[in-house]
Amino acid sequence: MKTNENLTLVSILAVLSGFMFYAYEYILRIIPSIMAPELTSLMHVNMTVLSALGAYYYLAYTPMQLVVGIMLDRYELKKILTLAALVCAMGTILILASHNTLIFSAGRFLQGCGSAFAWVGILKLAAVHMPKKYYGLTTSFGAVFGFIGAAFGQALLGYLVNSYGNNITLTLLIFAGLFITYFIFNELSRAEGQNSAIYYCKAEGSISFKRWYKQCLIVLKTPYIWAGGIIAALLFTPTTVFAELWGIKFLTKVYGFSLTQASFVSSMIFIGWAIGSAISGVLTVFIQSKIRIIRYASIAAFILSFLILYIRLPFEILCFVSIIFGIFSSTQVLSFTMGRDVLPAKLAGVYRSSNKPYMYGYWSALPKISWRNIKFLLEW
């Protein structure tokens, strides 16, 4: 694939637009956890039903992961990412207007559809607009940018909801989405003009849907890949359940924290993920066994999750423990590299696009189950 070998301000802004989109979609994921009390009252549902409705995000996100990569490869990047960001904003509009479960579900579904393009969009933007030597650095910054955006976004949303309510907060999210949509379109248009020689060049590795389907079957028949997908799902599950969904409810009820305090504690987990994602990459240079890193980190994360759930820690200590928990959980990112140990290089891209559905397919059914567990803890 032809790439831009010159680092320019235009190329940096093009990639930055992808970073902003990724951070934005991460903020959209956590809407149900922060706005749960008003949403349950508005739609006259209980928390179990709301958790099931929130899963519509993943019901859209999961199947889209299978086709996002090839769509970005075959069609104009500017149009695809602009439309994806706009779909996210449209989903937020539906949630703002929702007074029943049907409209809310449709809004979450649209958010999931648009969000599916964010991370893979960063990979594509980095490949097209950044010099090869900066590709790894760019994608690492993209991951960190997403987790930091989620952390500060969660704390900020908690403050806004607590101070101004759901409607104003959702309105601000809509305007943020529209701004990001404009920013993506504008910056990618500028980048298109500067790099016209490579922008429309079809990727050298571009494949047909039929060939892509056959390669997916090869990946899905590899047991080691299933193991990597299961590890990824289980390591990220506590973050999904706690930081993205019901941790704020748990902290306000069990610890007696305010919404702002609970949002801040929950956001510390994402800070830990941002730090740990960088550390995990460095560790692989000195420790060749990824499984060993994941094994020890999983044990540490389990112990820390026990402390958070069952030991009533002071606010400051709880924040620190949440950061460390996020650092250990972030070794999950290493599971995405497991396929490269057993698959030929030509299947690396297919593996990257087919690995995530293992996780999100599991998570789409998780919110309803996880709320029952959180409810048990609250009652216990």
Beta strands, then each sheet from edge to edge (+ up, - down):
end
